[in-house]
Amino acid sequence: MVRRRVAAGVAIVLLLVIIVVVNGCLKSQKQQALKDYNRNVGRIVEESDQQVSHPFFAALFGAAGKSALNVGVQIDQLRIQAQSQASHAAGLSVPGSMTDAQRNLLLALDLRVEGLTKLAPLVRTALGGQSKQASTPIAGDMELFLASDVVYSQRVAPLIQQALAAGGVQGLGTASTHFLPNLGWLQPTTALANITGQPANAASSSQVAPGTHGHSLAGVSVGATALQPEPTLNHISGGTSPTFTVIVENAGSNAETNVKVDITVTAGGKQFKASHVINTTQPGSKTNVDIPVTGVPAGVAAKIQVNIEPVPGESATENNKGTFLAIFG
């Protein structure tokens, strides 16, 4: 009987030891899962800031002086990158106590994708010479990035910290994220100033400086071919997607900003249009502007119209225009 009682006592002790060990292992596994989730979230939002936010706003600053095509392609690539990050987050292994944090994380990342999707065409519109018209919608859609930052800071990070504390994980921080660099992007005048590279007060000012204002068309060429005005028929080789080099001369006594140059090619019953905005021109100086036009049909007569849009205070505009006849091949 004594031996049986001793054996039973040993068995009970062993059972208790096993229970304690198993519980310890389970607790350790749960804590590791919480730590892994916290780490993975931090990695994703860091990539969102470094790989999407920073290059996106770098592309917007002074974008009026950059190639609209290049900026558009870059924004589209960043949108794809943001979508990939959101998909990565959706595939995370999520501990049960992190469910609410996960739901809000996906919301924050989806808001960033939505913002990039909406801003891409608006930026193209702004670079197409309508920066003032596009500035208000651009500033409005920037609120999606602010909302993303708020959702993360007020819901995701606190909920992760609550789950870590409840799981017995102490002293482990959660990464922060700031996709929107500053609140100035929520103001149309500041957004316009950032994109055009001009001071906000200059962008919003309607006062015309004293003195003469205006530009003249000093020449147009395609490659090495200088175009002669109508009725001369110009023969242009090099394909059906020519890049026109327009020489704009500031004929006034004032520096001018946001000078828009338009090109319209009419051929085969269709019109092909392109524009470019010059940030600044200086009095008495000439500025070369390269404007690509795609899809012009080959072998048919084409009419090319070049126009420098008037600036505030400009009265004589006849020398802003030029008309040329050409055949592309």
C-alpha positions as CSV (number, residue, x, y, z in Angstrom):
1,M,0.0,0.0,0.0
2,V,2.8,2.4,0.8
3,R,4.5,1.7,-2.5
4,R,1.2,2.3,-4.3
5,R,0.7,5.6,-2.5
6,V,4.3,6.7,-3.3
7,A,3.8,5.7,-7.0
8,A,0.5,7.6,-7.1
9,G,2.1,10.7,-5.6
10,V,5.0,10.6,-8.1
11,A,2.5,10.2,-11.0
12,I,0.6,13.3,-9.7
13,V,3.8,15.3,-9.4
14,L,4.8,14.3,-12.9
15,L,1.4,15.2,-14.3
16,L,1.6,18.6,-12.7
17,V,5.1,19.1,-14.1
18,I,3.9,18.2,-17.6
19,I,1.0,20.6,-17.3
20,V,3.2,23.4,-16.2
21,V,5.7,22.7,-19.0
22,V,3.0,22.5,-21.6
23,N,1.3,25.7,-20.4
24,G,4.7,27.4,-20.4
25,C,5.3,26.3,-24.0
26,L,1.9,27.3,-25.1
27,K,2.3,30.7,-23.5
28,S,5.7,31.1,-25.1
29,Q,4.3,30.3,-28.5
30,K,1.4,32.7,-28.1
31,Q,3.8,35.5,-27.0
32,Q,6.1,34.7,-29.9
33,A,3.2,34.9,-32.3
34,L,2.3,38.4,-30.8
35,K,5.9,39.5,-31.2
36,D,6.0,38.2,-34.8
37,Y,2.8,40.0,-35.8
38,N,4.0,43.3,-34.2
39,R,7.4,43.0,-36.1
40,N,5.7,42.2,-39.4
41,V,3.4,45.2,-39.1
42,G,6.3,47.4,-38.4
43,R,8.2,46.1,-41.4
44,I,5.2,46.8,-43.7
45,V,4.5,50.3,-42.6
46,E,8.2,51.1,-42.7
47,E,8.3,49.9,-46.3
48,S,5.1,52.0,-47.0
49,D,6.9,55.2,-45.8
50,Q,10.3,54.5,-47.3
51,Q,9.3,52.9,-50.6
52,V,6.0,54.6,-51.4
53,S,5.5,57.9,-49.5
54,H,9.0,59.3,-49.8
55,P,9.4,58.8,-53.5
56,F,5.8,59.8,-54.2
57,F,6.1,63.3,-52.6
58,A,9.6,63.7,-54.0
59,A,8.0,63.2,-57.5
60,L,5.3,65.8,-56.7
61,F,7.7,68.5,-55.6
62,G,8.5,70.7,-58.6
63,A,6.7,68.2,-60.8
64,A,5.7,71.0,-63.3
65,G,9.4,71.1,-64.4
66,K,9.5,67.3,-65.0
67,S,8.3,65.0,-67.7
68,A,4.6,64.3,-67.2
69,L,5.1,60.9,-68.7
70,N,7.9,60.0,-66.3
71,V,6.0,61.3,-63.3
72,G,2.9,59.4,-64.3
73,V,4.7,56.1,-64.7
74,Q,6.4,56.6,-61.3
75,I,3.1,57.2,-59.5
76,D,1.6,54.2,-61.2
77,Q,4.5,52.0,-60.1
78,L,4.2,53.3,-56.5
79,R,0.5,52.5,-56.5
80,I,1.3,48.9,-57.5
81,Q,3.9,48.8,-54.7
82,A,1.3,50.1,-52.2
83,Q,-1.2,47.5,-53.4
84,S,1.5,44.8,-52.9
85,Q,2.1,45.9,-49.3
86,A,-1.6,45.8,-48.6
87,S,-1.8,42.3,-50.0
88,H,1.2,41.3,-47.9
89,A,-0.6,42.6,-44.8
90,A,-3.8,40.7,-45.7
91,G,-1.7,37.5,-45.8
92,L,-0.2,37.9,-42.3
93,S,-0.6,35.2,-39.6
94,V,-2.9,37.0,-37.2
95,P,-3.2,36.0,-33.5
96,G,-6.8,36.0,-32.3
97,S,-6.2,39.0,-30.0
98,M,-4.8,41.0,-32.9
99,T,-8.0,40.7,-35.1
100,D,-9.2,44.3,-34.5
101,A,-5.7,45.7,-35.1
102,Q,-5.5,43.7,-38.3
103,R,-8.8,45.0,-39.6
104,N,-7.7,48.6,-39.0
105,L,-4.3,48.0,-40.5
106,L,-5.9,46.8,-43.7
107,L,-8.1,49.9,-43.7
108,A,-5.1,52.2,-43.3
109,L,-3.2,50.5,-46.2
110,D,-6.2,50.5,-48.4
111,L,-6.7,54.2,-47.9
112,R,-3.1,54.7,-49.2
113,V,-3.8,52.7,-52.3
114,E,-7.0,54.6,-52.9
115,G,-5.2,57.9,-52.5
116,L,-2.5,57.0,-55.0
117,T,-5.2,55.7,-57.4
118,K,-7.2,59.0,-57.3
119,L,-4.2,61.3,-57.4
120,A,-2.5,59.7,-60.4
121,P,-4.9,61.3,-63.0
122,L,-5.1,64.6,-61.1
123,V,-1.3,64.9,-61.2
124,R,-1.4,64.3,-64.9
125,T,-4.0,67.0,-65.3
126,A,-1.9,69.4,-63.3
127,L,1.2,68.7,-65.4
128,G,-1.0,69.1,-68.6
129,G,-1.2,72.8,-67.8
130,Q,-4.2,72.9,-65.4
131,S,-2.4,72.9,-62.1
132,K,-4.6,75.6,-60.6
133,Q,-7.8,73.7,-61.5
134,A,-6.3,70.4,-60.2
135,S,-4.9,71.8,-56.9
136,T,-8.1,71.7,-54.9
137,P,-9.0,68.1,-55.8
138,I,-5.3,67.1,-55.2
139,A,-5.5,68.7,-51.7
140,G,-8.8,67.0,-51.1
141,D,-7.5,63.5,-51.9
142,M,-4.5,64.1,-49.7
143,E,-6.9,63.7,-46.8
144,L,-7.0,60.0,-47.6
145,F,-3.3,59.8,-46.5
146,L,-4.1,61.8,-43.4
147,A,-7.0,59.4,-42.6
148,S,-4.6,56.5,-43.0
149,D,-2.1,58.0,-40.6
150,V,-4.9,58.7,-38.0
151,V,-6.3,55.2,-38.3
152,Y,-2.9,53.7,-37.7
153,S,-1.9,55.9,-34.8
154,Q,-5.3,55.9,-33.0
155,R,-6.4,52.3,-33.7
156,V,-3.7,50.0,-35.0
157,A,-0.8,50.8,-32.7
158,P,-2.9,51.1,-29.5
159,L,-4.7,47.8,-30.2
160,I,-1.4,46.0,-30.9
161,Q,-0.1,47.4,-27.6
162,Q,-3.2,46.2,-25.7
163,A,-2.9,42.7,-27.2
164,L,0.8,42.6,-26.3
165,A,0.2,43.6,-22.7
166,A,-2.7,41.2,-22.3
167,G,-0.4,38.4,-23.6
168,G,2.3,39.2,-21.1
169,V,4.7,40.9,-23.5
170,Q,6.2,44.0,-21.9
171,G,8.6,46.7,-23.1
172,L,8.0,46.1,-26.8
173,G,7.2,49.1,-28.9
174,T,5.1,49.3,-32.1
175,A,6.4,51.1,-35.2
176,S,4.9,54.4,-36.1
177,T,4.1,55.6,-39.7
178,H,3.5,59.0,-41.3
179,F,2.6,58.7,-45.0
180,L,1.5,62.4,-45.3
181,P,4.7,64.4,-44.7
182,N,2.9,67.5,-43.5
183,L,-0.5,69.1,-43.3
184,G,0.4,71.7,-45.9
185,W,-0.6,69.3,-48.6
186,L,-4.2,69.7,-47.5
187,Q,-4.2,73.3,-48.6
188,P,-4.8,73.9,-52.4
189,T,-2.4,76.9,-52.5
190,T,0.4,75.0,-50.8
191,A,-0.2,71.9,-52.9
192,L,0.0,74.1,-56.0
193,A,3.1,75.8,-54.8
194,N,4.8,72.4,-54.0
195,I,4.0,71.1,-57.5
196,T,5.0,74.2,-59.4
197,G,8.0,75.0,-57.3
198,Q,6.7,78.6,-56.7
199,P,6.1,80.2,-53.3
200,A,2.5,79.9,-52.1
201,N,2.0,83.6,-52.0
202,A,3.1,83.9,-55.6
203,A,0.9,81.0,-56.6
204,S,-2.2,82.6,-55.1
205,S,-1.4,86.2,-56.0
206,S,-3.5,87.8,-58.8
207,Q,-1.7,91.1,-58.8
208,V,0.0,92.0,-62.0
209,A,3.5,93.6,-61.6
210,P,4.1,96.9,-63.4
211,G,5.9,96.8,-66.8
212,T,5.3,94.8,-69.9
213,H,4.3,91.1,-70.0
214,G,4.3,88.5,-72.6
215,H,6.1,86.0,-74.8
216,S,6.8,85.3,-78.4
217,L,7.3,82.1,-80.4
218,A,11.0,82.2,-81.5
219,G,11.0,78.9,-83.3
220,V,9.9,75.2,-83.5
221,S,11.9,72.2,-84.6
222,V,11.7,68.4,-84.6
223,G,15.2,66.9,-84.2
224,A,17.5,68.8,-86.5
225,T,14.6,70.0,-88.7
226,A,13.6,73.7,-88.0
227,L,10.0,74.1,-89.1
228,Q,9.2,76.8,-91.6
229,P,5.7,78.4,-91.2
230,E,2.9,77.8,-93.7
231,P,2.6,77.6,-96.7
232,T,5.9,75.7,-96.7
233,L,5.4,72.0,-96.4
234,N,7.9,70.5,-94.0
235,H,9.1,66.9,-94.4
236,I,9.8,65.4,-90.9
237,S,11.5,62.0,-90.6
238,G,12.0,59.9,-87.5
239,G,8.6,58.3,-86.9
240,T,5.1,59.2,-85.9
241,S,5.7,60.2,-82.3
242,P,7.7,63.4,-82.8
243,T,9.1,65.5,-80.0
244,F,8.7,69.2,-80.8
245,T,11.2,71.7,-79.4
246,V,9.5,75.0,-78.9
247,I,11.6,78.1,-78.3
248,V,9.8,80.5,-76.0
249,E,11.1,84.1,-75.7
250,N,10.1,86.3,-72.8
251,A,9.5,89.6,-74.6
252,G,8.4,91.5,-71.6
253,S,10.1,93.2,-68.7
254,N,9.0,90.8,-66.0
255,A,9.7,87.3,-65.0
256,E,6.7,85.0,-65.7
257,T,5.6,81.8,-64.0
258,N,3.5,78.8,-65.1
259,V,3.8,79.6,-68.8
260,K,1.8,77.0,-70.8
261,V,2.7,75.9,-74.3
262,D,0.2,74.0,-76.4
263,I,0.7,71.9,-79.5
264,T,-2.1,70.6,-81.7
265,V,-1.4,68.4,-84.7
266,T,-4.3,67.8,-87.1
267,A,-3.9,64.9,-89.5
268,G,-6.1,62.2,-91.0
269,G,-9.2,63.9,-89.6
270,K,-8.0,63.6,-86.0
271,Q,-6.3,66.0,-83.5
272,F,-3.3,65.1,-81.4
273,K,-2.7,67.5,-78.5
274,A,0.1,67.9,-75.9
275,S,1.1,70.7,-73.5
276,H,3.9,71.7,-71.2
277,V,4.1,74.3,-68.4
278,I,7.3,76.2,-67.9
279,N,8.0,77.1,-64.3
280,T,9.7,80.4,-64.9
281,T,10.9,82.6,-67.8
282,Q,13.2,85.6,-67.5
283,P,12.9,88.9,-69.4
284,G,14.8,88.9,-72.7
285,S,15.7,85.1,-72.4
286,K,14.7,82.1,-74.4
287,T,13.6,78.8,-73.1
288,N,13.6,75.5,-75.0
289,V,10.6,73.3,-74.3
290,D,10.4,69.6,-75.5
291,I,6.9,68.4,-76.1
292,P,6.3,64.9,-77.3
293,V,3.2,64.1,-79.4
294,T,2.3,60.5,-80.0
295,G,0.2,58.7,-82.7
296,V,0.5,61.1,-85.6
297,P,-0.2,59.3,-88.9
298,A,2.6,59.0,-91.4
299,G,2.4,60.0,-95.0
300,V,-0.5,62.4,-94.7
301,A,-0.5,66.2,-94.6
302,A,-0.6,67.5,-91.1
303,K,-1.3,70.9,-89.7
304,I,0.7,71.9,-86.6
305,Q,-0.5,74.7,-84.4
306,V,1.8,76.0,-81.6
307,N,0.4,78.5,-79.0
308,I,2.0,80.1,-76.0
309,E,-0.9,80.9,-73.6
310,P,-1.1,84.6,-72.6
311,V,0.1,85.5,-69.1
312,P,-1.6,88.1,-66.8
313,G,-1.0,91.6,-68.2
314,E,-0.2,90.4,-71.7
315,S,-2.2,92.3,-74.4
316,A,-0.5,91.5,-77.7
317,T,-0.7,87.8,-78.5
318,E,-0.3,87.5,-82.2
319,N,3.4,86.6,-81.8
320,N,2.5,83.8,-79.4
321,K,1.3,81.6,-82.2
322,G,2.6,79.6,-85.2
323,T,1.1,77.4,-87.8
324,F,3.1,74.8,-89.8
325,L,2.4,72.2,-92.5
326,A,4.2,68.9,-92.5
327,I,4.3,65.3,-93.6
328,F,5.7,62.8,-91.0
329,G,7.5,59.7,-92.1
